[in-house]
Structures are given as C-alpha cells and as structure tokens.
C-alpha cells in the first residue's frame, strides 16, 4: 500500500466537475484507491462517495492505493489535487 498526505488545492468556486475528474482519474487504475479526510475514508472510484466527502480548499487529505499500479495511482491523484483549477 502506498499513501501520501497533502493539502487540496481546488478553485474556490469548484463544484462537481473537479470531483468527477478525480473519480475518472482513480478509475483508470486497477488498484483500490481511497481518499481519507478526517474520519471519512472513501473509495475514490465512487462518484457518490466522493461527492459526500466535500473536499475543500487547503483541506488535508490522505490518498492511498493498494494494487499493482498503486504508486502511479497515488502520484497521479496527488498531482491532480495539488494543481486542480
């Protein structure tokens, strides 16, 4: 399992689109991918789960993945969440 904790950088007016893109990115990988914020740990491939998470600007989250392409999955999602506009 690979994981990394970061601060989210989403545009202040971000709504559903960045979350939908995040789910698409997570779904490209065979690994199980999770986003944890506080005490919530959500499957990053679930649009409903990710919408319920409600990511906010500068919120600290942990991205984790487990599987054959776990390193690539975490790196790609970390890059997206750090640079989403």
PDB file of N, CA, C and O in Angstrom:
ATOM      1  N   UNK A   1       0.838  -1.184   0.000  1.00  0.00           N
ATOM      2  CA  UNK A   1       0.000   0.000   0.000  1.00  0.00           C
ATOM      3  C   UNK A   1       0.882   1.246   0.000  1.00  0.00           C
ATOM      4  O   UNK A   1       1.880   1.321   0.716  1.00  0.00           O
ATOM      5  N   UNK A   2       0.496   2.209  -0.809  1.00  0.00           N
ATOM      6  CA  UNK A   2       1.192   3.485  -0.919  1.00  0.00           C
ATOM      7  C   UNK A   2       0.212   4.565  -0.493  1.00  0.00           C
ATOM      8  O   UNK A   2      -0.965   4.509  -0.849  1.00  0.00           O
ATOM      9  N   UNK A   3       0.687   5.555   0.270  1.00  0.00           N
ATOM     10  CA  UNK A   3      -0.189   6.661   0.637  1.00  0.00           C
ATOM     11  C   UNK A   3       0.609   7.947   0.740  1.00  0.00           C
ATOM     12  O   UNK A   3       1.825   7.931   0.935  1.00  0.00           O
ATOM     13  N   UNK A   4      -0.098   9.065   0.606  1.00  0.00           N
ATOM     14  CA  UNK A   4       0.521  10.382   0.727  1.00  0.00           C
ATOM     15  C   UNK A   4      -0.523  11.359   1.247  1.00  0.00           C
ATOM     16  O   UNK A   4      -1.675  11.341   0.814  1.00  0.00           O
ATOM     17  N   UNK A   5      -0.110  12.211   2.178  1.00  0.00           N
ATOM     18  CA  UNK A   5      -0.999  13.220   2.740  1.00  0.00           C
ATOM     19  C   UNK A   5      -0.634  14.573   2.144  1.00  0.00           C
ATOM     20  O   UNK A   5       0.534  14.960   2.111  1.00  0.00           O
ATOM     21  N   UNK A   6      -1.655  15.283   1.675  1.00  0.00           N
ATOM     22  CA  UNK A   6      -1.444  16.585   1.024  1.00  0.00           C
ATOM     23  C   UNK A   6      -2.539  17.549   1.445  1.00  0.00           C
ATOM     24  O   UNK A   6      -3.503  17.162   2.105  1.00  0.00           O
ATOM     25  N   UNK A   7      -2.379  18.819   1.055  1.00  0.00           N
ATOM     26  CA  UNK A   7      -3.448  19.804   1.180  1.00  0.00           C
ATOM     27  C   UNK A   7      -4.063  19.997  -0.194  1.00  0.00           C
ATOM     28  O   UNK A   7      -3.350  20.171  -1.182  1.00  0.00           O
ATOM     29  N   UNK A   8      -5.386  19.967  -0.255  1.00  0.00           N
ATOM     30  CA  UNK A   8      -6.125  20.087  -1.508  1.00  0.00           C
ATOM     31  C   UNK A   8      -6.024  21.515  -2.028  1.00  0.00           C
ATOM     32  O   UNK A   8      -6.119  22.473  -1.261  1.00  0.00           O
ATOM     33  N   UNK A   9      -5.832  21.648  -3.340  1.00  0.00           N
ATOM     34  CA  UNK A   9      -5.814  22.955  -3.995  1.00  0.00           C
ATOM     35  C   UNK A   9      -6.875  22.966  -5.079  1.00  0.00           C
ATOM     36  O   UNK A   9      -6.591  22.702  -6.247  1.00  0.00           O
ATOM     37  N   UNK A  10      -8.109  23.277  -4.678  1.00  0.00           N
ATOM     38  CA  UNK A  10      -9.213  23.377  -5.625  1.00  0.00           C
ATOM     39  C   UNK A  10      -9.613  24.834  -5.762  1.00  0.00           C
ATOM     40  O   UNK A  10      -9.478  25.609  -4.815  1.00  0.00           O
ATOM     41  N   UNK A  11     -10.099  25.207  -6.923  1.00  0.00           N
ATOM     42  CA  UNK A  11     -10.589  26.569  -7.130  1.00  0.00           C
ATOM     43  C   UNK A  11     -11.711  26.848  -6.135  1.00  0.00           C
ATOM     44  O   UNK A  11     -12.494  25.957  -5.805  1.00  0.00           O
ATOM     45  N   UNK A  12     -11.783  28.079  -5.663  1.00  0.00           N
ATOM     46  CA  UNK A  12     -12.772  28.452  -4.650  1.00  0.00           C
ATOM     47  C   UNK A  12     -14.204  28.183  -5.095  1.00  0.00           C
ATOM     48  O   UNK A  12     -15.063  27.876  -4.268  1.00  0.00           O
ATOM     49  N   UNK A  13     -14.469  28.295  -6.399  1.00  0.00           N
ATOM     50  CA  UNK A  13     -15.821  28.087  -6.903  1.00  0.00           C
ATOM     51  C   UNK A  13     -16.033  26.672  -7.445  1.00  0.00           C
ATOM     52  O   UNK A  13     -16.988  26.424  -8.181  1.00  0.00           O
ATOM     53  N   UNK A  14     -15.151  25.755  -7.085  1.00  0.00           N
ATOM     54  CA  UNK A  14     -15.247  24.380  -7.581  1.00  0.00           C
ATOM     55  C   UNK A  14     -16.521  23.720  -7.067  1.00  0.00           C
ATOM     56  O   UNK A  14     -16.913  23.894  -5.913  1.00  0.00           O
ATOM     57  N   UNK A  15     -17.149  22.965  -7.945  1.00  0.00           N
ATOM     58  CA  UNK A  15     -18.340  22.226  -7.551  1.00  0.00           C
ATOM     59  C   UNK A  15     -18.132  20.761  -7.904  1.00  0.00           C
ATOM     60  O   UNK A  15     -17.199  20.131  -7.407  1.00  0.00           O
ATOM     61  N   UNK A  16     -18.983  20.219  -8.749  1.00  0.00           N
ATOM     62  CA  UNK A  16     -18.947  18.788  -9.049  1.00  0.00           C
ATOM     63  C   UNK A  16     -17.857  18.398 -10.045  1.00  0.00           C
ATOM     64  O   UNK A  16     -17.349  17.279  -9.984  1.00  0.00           O
ATOM     65  N   UNK A  17     -17.488  19.293 -10.956  1.00  0.00           N
ATOM     66  CA  UNK A  17     -16.553  18.909 -12.014  1.00  0.00           C
ATOM     67  C   UNK A  17     -15.215  18.380 -11.494  1.00  0.00           C
ATOM     68  O   UNK A  17     -14.791  17.318 -11.950  1.00  0.00           O
ATOM     69  N   UNK A  18     -14.523  19.053 -10.570  1.00  0.00           N
ATOM     70  CA  UNK A  18     -13.246  18.511 -10.100  1.00  0.00           C
ATOM     71  C   UNK A  18     -13.384  17.132  -9.455  1.00  0.00           C
ATOM     72  O   UNK A  18     -12.489  16.295  -9.577  1.00  0.00           O
ATOM     73  N   UNK A  19     -14.502  16.896  -8.771  1.00  0.00           N
ATOM     74  CA  UNK A  19     -14.730  15.587  -8.158  1.00  0.00           C
ATOM     75  C   UNK A  19     -14.943  14.536  -9.239  1.00  0.00           C
ATOM     76  O   UNK A  19     -14.428  13.423  -9.128  1.00  0.00           O
ATOM     77  N   UNK A  20     -15.693  14.874 -10.281  1.00  0.00           N
ATOM     78  CA  UNK A  20     -15.923  13.937 -11.384  1.00  0.00           C
ATOM     79  C   UNK A  20     -14.611  13.585 -12.078  1.00  0.00           C
ATOM     80  O   UNK A  20     -14.384  12.428 -12.430  1.00  0.00           O
ATOM     81  N   UNK A  21     -13.752  14.575 -12.274  1.00  0.00           N
ATOM     82  CA  UNK A  21     -12.442  14.323 -12.898  1.00  0.00           C
ATOM     83  C   UNK A  21     -11.600  13.428 -11.997  1.00  0.00           C
ATOM     84  O   UNK A  21     -10.917  12.525 -12.480  1.00  0.00           O
ATOM     85  N   UNK A  22     -11.647  13.675 -10.698  1.00  0.00           N
ATOM     86  CA  UNK A  22     -10.899  12.845  -9.748  1.00  0.00           C
ATOM     87  C   UNK A  22     -11.350  11.393  -9.828  1.00  0.00           C
ATOM     88  O   UNK A  22     -10.519  10.485  -9.847  1.00  0.00           O
ATOM     89  N   UNK A  23     -12.659  11.167  -9.875  1.00  0.00           N
ATOM     90  CA  UNK A  23     -13.192   9.803  -9.989  1.00  0.00           C
ATOM     91  C   UNK A  23     -12.735   9.157 -11.294  1.00  0.00           C
ATOM     92  O   UNK A  23     -12.373   7.980 -11.304  1.00  0.00           O
ATOM     93  N   UNK A  24     -12.745   9.910 -12.399  1.00  0.00           N
ATOM     94  CA  UNK A  24     -12.266   9.380 -13.677  1.00  0.00           C
ATOM     95  C   UNK A  24     -10.800   8.989 -13.588  1.00  0.00           C
ATOM     96  O   UNK A  24     -10.409   7.932 -14.083  1.00  0.00           O
ATOM     97  N   UNK A  25      -9.988   9.830 -12.961  1.00  0.00           N
ATOM     98  CA  UNK A  25      -8.559   9.529 -12.817  1.00  0.00           C
ATOM     99  C   UNK A  25      -8.353   8.271 -11.983  1.00  0.00           C
ATOM    100  O   UNK A  25      -7.560   7.405 -12.352  1.00  0.00           O
ATOM    101  N   UNK A  26      -9.059   8.166 -10.864  1.00  0.00           N
ATOM    102  CA  UNK A  26      -8.925   6.992  -9.993  1.00  0.00           C
ATOM    103  C   UNK A  26      -9.363   5.719 -10.708  1.00  0.00           C
ATOM    104  O   UNK A  26      -8.786   4.652 -10.502  1.00  0.00           O
ATOM    105  N   UNK A  27     -10.390   5.841 -11.553  1.00  0.00           N
ATOM    106  CA  UNK A  27     -10.940   4.677 -12.250  1.00  0.00           C
ATOM    107  C   UNK A  27     -10.022   4.142 -13.346  1.00  0.00           C
ATOM    108  O   UNK A  27     -10.259   3.049 -13.859  1.00  0.00           O
ATOM    109  N   UNK A  28      -8.987   4.881 -13.715  1.00  0.00           N
ATOM    110  CA  UNK A  28      -8.035   4.425 -14.730  1.00  0.00           C
ATOM    111  C   UNK A  28      -7.108   3.339 -14.205  1.00  0.00           C
ATOM    112  O   UNK A  28      -6.414   2.686 -14.984  1.00  0.00           O
ATOM    113  N   UNK A  29      -7.090   3.141 -12.897  1.00  0.00           N
ATOM    114  CA  UNK A  29      -6.122   2.232 -12.284  1.00  0.00           C
ATOM    115  C   UNK A  29      -6.797   0.966 -11.771  1.00  0.00           C
ATOM    116  O   UNK A  29      -7.956   0.982 -11.356  1.00  0.00           O
ATOM    117  N   UNK A  30      -6.052  -0.119 -11.810  1.00  0.00           N
ATOM    118  CA  UNK A  30      -6.535  -1.397 -11.289  1.00  0.00           C
ATOM    119  C   UNK A  30      -6.578  -1.393  -9.766  1.00  0.00           C
ATOM    120  O   UNK A  30      -7.412  -2.069  -9.164  1.00  0.00           O
ATOM    121  N   UNK A  31      -5.692  -0.640  -9.149  1.00  0.00           N
ATOM    122  CA  UNK A  31      -5.580  -0.599  -7.689  1.00  0.00           C
ATOM    123  C   UNK A  31      -6.849  -0.062  -7.048  1.00  0.00           C
ATOM    124  O   UNK A  31      -7.618   0.676  -7.664  1.00  0.00           O
ATOM    125  N   UNK A  32      -7.049  -0.454  -5.790  1.00  0.00           N
ATOM    126  CA  UNK A  32      -8.101   0.157  -4.983  1.00  0.00           C
ATOM    127  C   UNK A  32      -7.548   1.497  -4.517  1.00  0.00           C
ATOM    128  O   UNK A  32      -6.442   1.558  -3.979  1.00  0.00           O
ATOM    129  N   UNK A  33      -8.310   2.573  -4.719  1.00  0.00           N
ATOM    130  CA  UNK A  33      -7.844   3.922  -4.406  1.00  0.00           C
ATOM    131  C   UNK A  33      -8.821   4.560  -3.415  1.00  0.00           C
ATOM    132  O   UNK A  33     -10.036   4.517  -3.608  1.00  0.00           O
ATOM    133  N   UNK A  34      -8.270   5.151  -2.355  1.00  0.00           N
ATOM    134  CA  UNK A  34      -9.089   5.771  -1.320  1.00  0.00           C
ATOM    135  C   UNK A  34      -8.611   7.186  -1.030  1.00  0.00           C
ATOM    136  O   UNK A  34      -7.428   7.500  -1.163  1.00  0.00           O
ATOM    137  N   UNK A  35      -9.553   8.030  -0.631  1.00  0.00           N
ATOM    138  CA  UNK A  35      -9.259   9.381  -0.155  1.00  0.00           C
ATOM    139  C   UNK A  35      -9.802   9.444   1.267  1.00  0.00           C
ATOM    140  O   UNK A  35     -10.961   9.116   1.522  1.00  0.00           O
ATOM    141  N   UNK A  36      -8.945   9.871   2.184  1.00  0.00           N
ATOM    142  CA  UNK A  36      -9.374   9.992   3.571  1.00  0.00           C
ATOM    143  C   UNK A  36      -9.252  11.437   4.012  1.00  0.00           C
ATOM    144  O   UNK A  36      -8.209  12.068   3.844  1.00  0.00           O
ATOM    145  N   UNK A  37     -10.339  11.955   4.582  1.00  0.00           N
ATOM    146  CA  UNK A  37     -10.370  13.303   5.147  1.00  0.00           C
ATOM    147  C   UNK A  37     -11.017  13.184   6.518  1.00  0.00           C
ATOM    148  O   UNK A  37     -12.178  12.792   6.632  1.00  0.00           O
ATOM    149  N   UNK A  38     -10.274  13.519   7.542  1.00  0.00           N
ATOM    150  CA  UNK A  38     -10.788  13.339   8.898  1.00  0.00           C
ATOM    151  C   UNK A  38     -11.031  11.873   9.168  1.00  0.00           C
ATOM    152  O   UNK A  38     -10.143  11.044   8.970  1.00  0.00           O
ATOM    153  N   UNK A  39     -12.229  11.548   9.617  1.00  0.00           N
ATOM    154  CA  UNK A  39     -12.541  10.147   9.922  1.00  0.00           C
ATOM    155  C   UNK A  39     -13.269   9.443   8.781  1.00  0.00           C
ATOM    156  O   UNK A  39     -13.702   8.302   8.940  1.00  0.00           O
ATOM    157  N   UNK A  40     -13.411  10.110   7.629  1.00  0.00           N
ATOM    158  CA  UNK A  40     -14.068   9.501   6.461  1.00  0.00           C
ATOM    159  C   UNK A  40     -13.025   8.956   5.498  1.00  0.00           C
ATOM    160  O   UNK A  40     -12.101   9.666   5.100  1.00  0.00           O
ATOM    161  N   UNK A  41     -13.179   7.690   5.126  1.00  0.00           N
ATOM    162  CA  UNK A  41     -12.318   7.068   4.111  1.00  0.00           C
ATOM    163  C   UNK A  41     -13.234   6.586   2.995  1.00  0.00           C
ATOM    164  O   UNK A  41     -14.075   5.709   3.192  1.00  0.00           O
ATOM    165  N   UNK A  42     -13.051   7.184   1.808  1.00  0.00           N
ATOM    166  CA  UNK A  42     -13.981   6.968   0.692  1.00  0.00           C
ATOM    167  C   UNK A  42     -13.261   6.317  -0.487  1.00  0.00           C
ATOM    168  O   UNK A  42     -12.106   6.633  -0.773  1.00  0.00           O
ATOM    169  N   UNK A  43     -13.955   5.406  -1.165  1.00  0.00           N
ATOM    170  CA  UNK A  43     -13.468   4.820  -2.403  1.00  0.00           C
ATOM    171  C   UNK A  43     -13.428   5.932  -3.452  1.00  0.00           C
ATOM    172  O   UNK A  43     -14.467   6.492  -3.801  1.00  0.00           O
ATOM    173  N   UNK A  44     -12.241   6.252  -3.953  1.00  0.00           N
ATOM    174  CA  UNK A  44     -12.085   7.363  -4.903  1.00  0.00           C
ATOM    175  C   UNK A  44     -12.722   7.077  -6.261  1.00  0.00           C
ATOM    176  O   UNK A  44     -12.826   7.978  -7.093  1.00  0.00           O
ATOM    177  N   UNK A  45     -13.150   5.836  -6.497  1.00  0.00           N
ATOM    178  CA  UNK A  45     -13.800   5.494  -7.760  1.00  0.00           C
ATOM    179  C   UNK A  45     -15.322   5.641  -7.680  1.00  0.00           C
ATOM    180  O   UNK A  45     -16.025   5.402  -8.662  1.00  0.00           O
ATOM    181  N   UNK A  46     -15.821   6.032  -6.519  1.00  0.00           N
ATOM    182  CA  UNK A  46     -17.259   6.178  -6.299  1.00  0.00           C
ATOM    183  C   UNK A  46     -17.650   7.652  -6.357  1.00  0.00           C
ATOM    184  O   UNK A  46     -17.269   8.431  -5.484  1.00  0.00           O
ATOM    185  N   UNK A  47     -18.407   8.034  -7.379  1.00  0.00           N
ATOM    186  CA  UNK A  47     -18.806   9.433  -7.522  1.00  0.00           C
ATOM    187  C   UNK A  47     -19.680   9.867  -6.353  1.00  0.00           C
ATOM    188  O   UNK A  47     -19.519  10.980  -5.851  1.00  0.00           O
ATOM    189  N   UNK A  48     -20.584   9.032  -5.915  1.00  0.00           N
ATOM    190  CA  UNK A  48     -21.464   9.398  -4.797  1.00  0.00           C
ATOM    191  C   UNK A  48     -20.656   9.534  -3.502  1.00  0.00           C
ATOM    192  O   UNK A  48     -20.874  10.458  -2.718  1.00  0.00           O
ATOM    193  N   UNK A  49     -19.733   8.615  -3.293  1.00  0.00           N
ATOM    194  CA  UNK A  49     -18.890   8.693  -2.104  1.00  0.00           C
ATOM    195  C   UNK A  49     -18.046   9.946  -2.098  1.00  0.00           C
ATOM    196  O   UNK A  49     -17.933  10.627  -1.078  1.00  0.00           O
ATOM    197  N   UNK A  50     -17.448  10.251  -3.248  1.00  0.00           N
ATOM    198  CA  UNK A  50     -16.581  11.430  -3.330  1.00  0.00           C
ATOM    199  C   UNK A  50     -17.390  12.718  -3.184  1.00  0.00           C
ATOM    200  O   UNK A  50     -16.899  13.678  -2.589  1.00  0.00           O
ATOM    201  N   UNK A  51     -18.598  12.765  -3.703  1.00  0.00           N
ATOM    202  CA  UNK A  51     -19.437  13.951  -3.528  1.00  0.00           C
ATOM    203  C   UNK A  51     -19.769  14.145  -2.053  1.00  0.00           C
ATOM    204  O   UNK A  51     -19.853  15.277  -1.578  1.00  0.00           O
ATOM    205  N   UNK A  52     -19.958  13.051  -1.333  1.00  0.00           N
ATOM    206  CA  UNK A  52     -20.289  13.155   0.099  1.00  0.00           C
ATOM    207  C   UNK A  52     -19.093  13.618   0.928  1.00  0.00           C
ATOM    208  O   UNK A  52     -19.262  14.121   2.039  1.00  0.00           O
ATOM    209  N   UNK A  53     -17.900  13.451   0.398  1.00  0.00           N
ATOM    210  CA  UNK A  53     -16.696  13.848   1.129  1.00  0.00           C
ATOM    211  C   UNK A  53     -16.572  15.364   1.218  1.00  0.00           C
ATOM    212  O   UNK A  53     -16.101  15.888   2.228  1.00  0.00           O
ATOM    213  N   UNK A  54     -16.990  16.072   0.174  1.00  0.00           N
ATOM    214  CA  UNK A  54     -16.978  17.527   0.188  1.00  0.00           C
ATOM    215  C   UNK A  54     -15.596  18.121   0.376  1.00  0.00           C
ATOM    216  O   UNK A  54     -15.345  18.788   1.380  1.00  0.00           O
ATOM    217  N   UNK A  55     -14.704  17.897  -0.559  1.00  0.00           N
ATOM    218  CA  UNK A  55     -13.343  18.428  -0.462  1.00  0.00           C
ATOM    219  C   UNK A  55     -13.323  19.948  -0.482  1.00  0.00           C
ATOM    220  O   UNK A  55     -14.016  20.576  -1.283  1.00  0.00           O
ATOM    221  N   UNK A  56     -12.535  20.530   0.394  1.00  0.00           N
ATOM    222  CA  UNK A  56     -12.423  21.981   0.495  1.00  0.00           C
ATOM    223  C   UNK A  56     -10.990  22.435   0.262  1.00  0.00           C
ATOM    224  O   UNK A  56     -10.044  21.679   0.482  1.00  0.00           O
ATOM    225  N   UNK A  57     -10.840  23.679  -0.186  1.00  0.00           N
ATOM    226  CA  UNK A  57      -9.520  24.287  -0.388  1.00  0.00           C
ATOM    227  C   UNK A  57      -8.701  24.167   0.897  1.00  0.00           C
ATOM    228  O   UNK A  57      -9.204  24.439   1.987  1.00  0.00           O
ATOM    229  N   UNK A  58      -7.449  23.762   0.765  1.00  0.00           N
ATOM    230  CA  UNK A  58      -6.485  23.637   1.865  1.00  0.00           C
ATOM    231  C   UNK A  58      -6.837  22.559   2.892  1.00  0.00           C
ATOM    232  O   UNK A  58      -6.230  22.508   3.961  1.00  0.00           O
ATOM    233  N   UNK A  59      -7.800  21.705   2.583  1.00  0.00           N
ATOM    234  CA  UNK A  59      -8.129  20.597   3.477  1.00  0.00           C
ATOM    235  C   UNK A  59      -7.038  19.529   3.347  1.00  0.00           C
ATOM    236  O   UNK A  59      -6.569  19.244   2.245  1.00  0.00           O
ATOM    237  N   UNK A  60      -6.644  18.950   4.464  1.00  0.00           N
ATOM    238  CA  UNK A  60      -5.626  17.906   4.445  1.00  0.00           C
ATOM    239  C   UNK A  60      -6.303  16.559   4.215  1.00  0.00           C
ATOM    240  O   UNK A  60      -7.216  16.176   4.947  1.00  0.00           O
ATOM    241  N   UNK A  61      -5.845  15.848   3.193  1.00  0.00           N
ATOM    242  CA  UNK A  61      -6.390  14.534   2.857  1.00  0.00           C
ATOM    243  C   UNK A  61      -5.248  13.547   2.646  1.00  0.00           C
ATOM    244  O   UNK A  61      -4.120  13.929   2.334  1.00  0.00           O
ATOM    245  N   UNK A  62      -5.565  12.281   2.821  1.00  0.00           N
ATOM    246  CA  UNK A  62      -4.596  11.224   2.542  1.00  0.00           C
ATOM    247  C   UNK A  62      -5.120  10.401   1.383  1.00  0.00           C
ATOM    248  O   UNK A  62      -6.244   9.899   1.411  1.00  0.00           O
ATOM    249  N   UNK A  63      -4.281  10.271   0.356  1.00  0.00           N
ATOM    250  CA  UNK A  63      -4.604   9.445  -0.800  1.00  0.00           C
ATOM    251  C   UNK A  63      -3.846   8.139  -0.617  1.00  0.00           C
ATOM    252  O   UNK A  63      -2.639   8.144  -0.372  1.00  0.00           O
ATOM    253  N   UNK A  64      -4.552   7.027  -0.734  1.00  0.00           N
ATOM    254  CA  UNK A  64      -3.884   5.734  -0.609  1.00  0.00           C
ATOM    255  C   UNK A  64      -4.374   4.804  -1.707  1.00  0.00           C
ATOM    256  O   UNK A  64      -5.497   4.926  -2.197  1.00  0.00           O
ATOM    257  N   UNK A  65      -3.513   3.879  -2.079  1.00  0.00           N
ATOM    258  CA  UNK A  65      -3.864   2.899  -3.110  1.00  0.00           C
ATOM    259  C   UNK A  65      -3.189   1.583  -2.784  1.00  0.00           C
ATOM    260  O   UNK A  65      -2.109   1.542  -2.195  1.00  0.00           O
ATOM    261  N   UNK A  66      -3.845   0.517  -3.177  1.00  0.00           N
ATOM    262  CA  UNK A  66      -3.297  -0.816  -2.973  1.00  0.00           C
ATOM    263  C   UNK A  66      -3.564  -1.643  -4.224  1.00  0.00           C
ATOM    264  O   UNK A  66      -4.712  -1.812  -4.634  1.00  0.00           O
ATOM    265  N   UNK A  67      -2.499  -2.153  -4.822  1.00  0.00           N
ATOM    266  CA  UNK A  67      -2.624  -2.956  -6.025  1.00  0.00           C
ATOM    267  C   UNK A  67      -1.389  -2.820  -6.885  1.00  0.00           C
ATOM    268  O   UNK A  67      -0.396  -2.221  -6.473  1.00  0.00           O
ATOM    269  N   UNK A  68      -1.452  -3.379  -8.084  1.00  0.00           N
ATOM    270  CA  UNK A  68      -0.268  -3.455  -8.938  1.00  0.00           C
ATOM    271  C   UNK A  68       0.208  -2.105  -9.454  1.00  0.00           C
ATOM    272  O   UNK A  68       1.399  -1.943  -9.717  1.00  0.00           O
ATOM    273  N   UNK A  69      -0.684  -1.130  -9.607  1.00  0.00           N
ATOM    274  CA  UNK A  69      -0.271   0.189 -10.100  1.00  0.00           C
ATOM    275  C   UNK A  69      -0.483   1.275  -9.042  1.00  0.00           C
ATOM    276  O   UNK A  69      -0.773   2.425  -9.372  1.00  0.00           O
ATOM    277  N   UNK A  70      -0.334   0.898  -7.768  1.00  0.00           N
ATOM    278  CA  UNK A  70      -0.620   1.798  -6.652  1.00  0.00           C
ATOM    279  C   UNK A  70       0.223   3.069  -6.659  1.00  0.00           C
ATOM    280  O   UNK A  70      -0.296   4.149  -6.378  1.00  0.00           O
ATOM    281  N   UNK A  71       1.494   2.964  -6.971  1.00  0.00           N
ATOM    282  CA  UNK A  71       2.363   4.146  -6.968  1.00  0.00           C
ATOM    283  C   UNK A  71       1.932   5.161  -8.015  1.00  0.00           C
ATOM    284  O   UNK A  71       1.888   6.361  -7.746  1.00  0.00           O
ATOM    285  N   UNK A  72       1.616   4.677  -9.206  1.00  0.00           N
ATOM    286  CA  UNK A  72       1.175   5.572 -10.275  1.00  0.00           C
ATOM    287  C   UNK A  72      -0.161   6.212  -9.927  1.00  0.00           C
ATOM    288  O   UNK A  72      -0.375   7.392 -10.203  1.00  0.00           O
ATOM    289  N   UNK A  73      -1.057   5.443  -9.326  1.00  0.00           N
ATOM    290  CA  UNK A  73      -2.380   5.966  -8.962  1.00  0.00           C
ATOM    291  C   UNK A  73      -2.252   7.101  -7.950  1.00  0.00           C
ATOM    292  O   UNK A  73      -2.848   8.165  -8.125  1.00  0.00           O
ATOM    293  N   UNK A  74      -1.485   6.876  -6.907  1.00  0.00           N
ATOM    294  CA  UNK A  74      -1.318   7.906  -5.875  1.00  0.00           C
ATOM    295  C   UNK A  74      -0.640   9.139  -6.465  1.00  0.00           C
ATOM    296  O   UNK A  74      -1.083  10.260  -6.212  1.00  0.00           O
ATOM    297  N   UNK A  75       0.411   8.957  -7.234  1.00  0.00           N
ATOM    298  CA  UNK A  75       1.134  10.092  -7.822  1.00  0.00           C
ATOM    299  C   UNK A  75       0.224  10.930  -8.718  1.00  0.00           C
ATOM    300  O   UNK A  75       0.262  12.159  -8.659  1.00  0.00           O
ATOM    301  N   UNK A  76      -0.588  10.281  -9.541  1.00  0.00           N
ATOM    302  CA  UNK A  76      -1.471  10.987 -10.462  1.00  0.00           C
ATOM    303  C   UNK A  76      -2.547  11.769  -9.712  1.00  0.00           C
ATOM    304  O   UNK A  76      -2.836  12.914 -10.060  1.00  0.00           O
ATOM    305  N   UNK A  77      -3.135  11.168  -8.700  1.00  0.00           N
ATOM    306  CA  UNK A  77      -4.201  11.833  -7.953  1.00  0.00           C
ATOM    307  C   UNK A  77      -3.635  12.955  -7.084  1.00  0.00           C
ATOM    308  O   UNK A  77      -4.260  14.008  -6.956  1.00  0.00           O
ATOM    309  N   UNK A  78      -2.475  12.747  -6.494  1.00  0.00           N
ATOM    310  CA  UNK A  78      -1.812  13.811  -5.725  1.00  0.00           C
ATOM    311  C   UNK A  78      -1.541  15.001  -6.627  1.00  0.00           C
ATOM    312  O   UNK A  78      -1.812  16.144  -6.258  1.00  0.00           O
ATOM    313  N   UNK A  79      -1.006  14.732  -7.804  1.00  0.00           N
ATOM    314  CA  UNK A  79      -0.711  15.819  -8.750  1.00  0.00           C
ATOM    315  C   UNK A  79      -1.999  16.574  -9.102  1.00  0.00           C
ATOM    316  O   UNK A  79      -2.008  17.805  -9.134  1.00  0.00           O
ATOM    317  N   UNK A  80      -3.062  15.851  -9.361  1.00  0.00           N
ATOM    318  CA  UNK A  80      -4.323  16.496  -9.712  1.00  0.00           C
ATOM    319  C   UNK A  80      -4.852  17.364  -8.564  1.00  0.00           C
ATOM    320  O   UNK A  80      -5.250  18.508  -8.785  1.00  0.00           O
ATOM    321  N   UNK A  81      -4.858  16.830  -7.355  1.00  0.00           N
ATOM    322  CA  UNK A  81      -5.418  17.577  -6.227  1.00  0.00           C
ATOM    323  C   UNK A  81      -4.563  18.770  -5.825  1.00  0.00           C
ATOM    324  O   UNK A  81      -5.073  19.735  -5.255  1.00  0.00           O
ATOM    325  N   UNK A  82      -3.287  18.712  -6.113  1.00  0.00           N
ATOM    326  CA  UNK A  82      -2.409  19.851  -5.811  1.00  0.00           C
ATOM    327  C   UNK A  82      -2.538  20.954  -6.860  1.00  0.00           C
ATOM    328  O   UNK A  82      -2.230  22.113  -6.581  1.00  0.00           O
ATOM    329  N   UNK A  83      -2.989  20.601  -8.060  1.00  0.00           N
ATOM    330  CA  UNK A  83      -2.985  21.545  -9.174  1.00  0.00           C
ATOM    331  C   UNK A  83      -4.331  21.755  -9.839  1.00  0.00           C
ATOM    332  O   UNK A  83      -4.394  22.379 -10.899  1.00  0.00           O
ATOM    333  N   UNK A  84      -5.411  21.257  -9.253  1.00  0.00           N
ATOM    334  CA  UNK A  84      -6.745  21.398  -9.867  1.00  0.00           C
ATOM    335  C   UNK A  84      -7.172  22.858  -9.863  1.00  0.00           C
ATOM    336  O   UNK A  84      -7.076  23.547  -8.847  1.00  0.00           O
ATOM    337  N   UNK A  85      -7.643  23.313 -11.009  1.00  0.00           N
ATOM    338  CA  UNK A  85      -8.088  24.716 -11.132  1.00  0.00           C
ATOM    339  C   UNK A  85      -9.520  24.762 -11.579  1.00  0.00           C
ATOM    340  O   UNK A  85     -10.081  25.845 -11.742  1.00  0.00           O
TER     341      UNK A  85
END
